[in-house]
Amino acid sequence: MKEAKHVCVLDEDVFWRDTLARCFQERGIRASLIETEDELWGLLSSDPFNVAIVEPRMGDDSIGHIIQALCLRSIPVIVCTGAFYPMQISSFINQSPSAIYLKGNVSSCAITDCTLRLLDGVV
């Protein structure tokens, strides 16, 4: 049996997480919805995921090392925000071929499509 694709969505906004979860579910992709760094590391050790979608404005400085650590583990990361990402994160995104930055008013469909391309190895 083929293993299901698994996406992790790290964002404090419950409505946005739920919207993305519905988009992924409609496409047969399992989504884990989390809002803290601790949840991310727990999920990674207990139920690994193929792609992470993160919001860089999580209210602390942890997101930079989260992006770096995931990229070092060869887990593609989509950094998605309506604002510019902090400067300390830019070097991680620019140096990693497995990190993608989507800025501005990005639709859930655009994020889903980008994720699907990563899961299929197109990006």
N, C-alpha and C positions, 0 to 999 in steps of 0.2 A: 504494500500500500504506500502511495506517495505521501511524504511528510507535508503537512500543511504549512504554508508560509505564515510567518509570525512577525508582526510589527509592534514596536513599543512606542507609545505616544506619551511624552513627558511634557506636561503643561499644567499650569495652575487653574486654567479656565475649564471647568467641568462641561460647559455647553460646547466648547470647541472640541474637547476630547470625545464627547458623545457624537458630535457631528461626524468627525473623522471615523469613529468606530463604525457607524452606520454605512459610510462609504466603503470601508474595507469589507465589512460583512457582506454587502451586496455583491462583492467580487470574490467571495470565498476566501478571504484573508482574515486570519485571526488577529485581533488587536488587543494588546494589554494597555490599559489606561492607568497612568500613574502620575503623581504630582510631586514627588520628592526624590532626591538623590538616593536616599536609603532604599526606597522602593525599587529604583532602577537597579542597584547592585544586587538586591535580593532576587529580583526577577531574572537577571542575567545568570546568576548561579543556579537557580532552580528551574527556569523555563526559558532558555536562551531564545533570542529573537534575531531576525535576519536584517532588519533595518530599524533605526531609531529616528523619531521625529521629535525635535526638541525646540522649546521656546527659550531663547537666551535671556529673557528678562524675568528670571525666576525670583528676583528679590535678594539674591546673594551672588557671591563671586564663584560659585562652584561650577557653573556651566562650562567655563573654559576647559577645566581639567576633565570634565565629563566627555566633552567632544574629543579631546585629545586621547583619552583612555579608550574610548570606543573605536576611534580610527586606528589606534595602535593594535587593537584586537581584530582589525579588518572588518568591522561592522560599519556599513554605510550609515551616515548621519545626514538628515535633512534639517537644517537650521531654518526655522520658519518664524518670521516676526513681521509685524506691521511697522516696526521702527528699525532704525539702524542698530546693528549689533555692536556691543562694546568693543573697543580697540583690542583688548587682550584676547578676544576670540578670533579676530581677523587672521592672525598668523596661523592658527590651527586650521581654519577653513581654507585659506589660500595654499597651504602646504600639503594638504591631504587630498588625494584624488577621490577619496571615498566620502568627502563632505561636500554638501551642496547647500548654498544659501538662497533661499527664496524670500524676497522682501516685498514690502508694500501690501496692498490688499489682495492677498493670494487666496483664491477660492479653494474650497475643500476638494473640488474636482482636480484642480491643478496639482495639489499635494498628492492626491491619490494616484494620478497619472505618473508623476515623478517617482513615486514609491514603486509602482508597478514596473517601471523601466529599470529601477535598481534591482528589484527582485528577479527580473528576467535577464539581468546582466547586460542591459543595453547601454546604460550610462557608464 
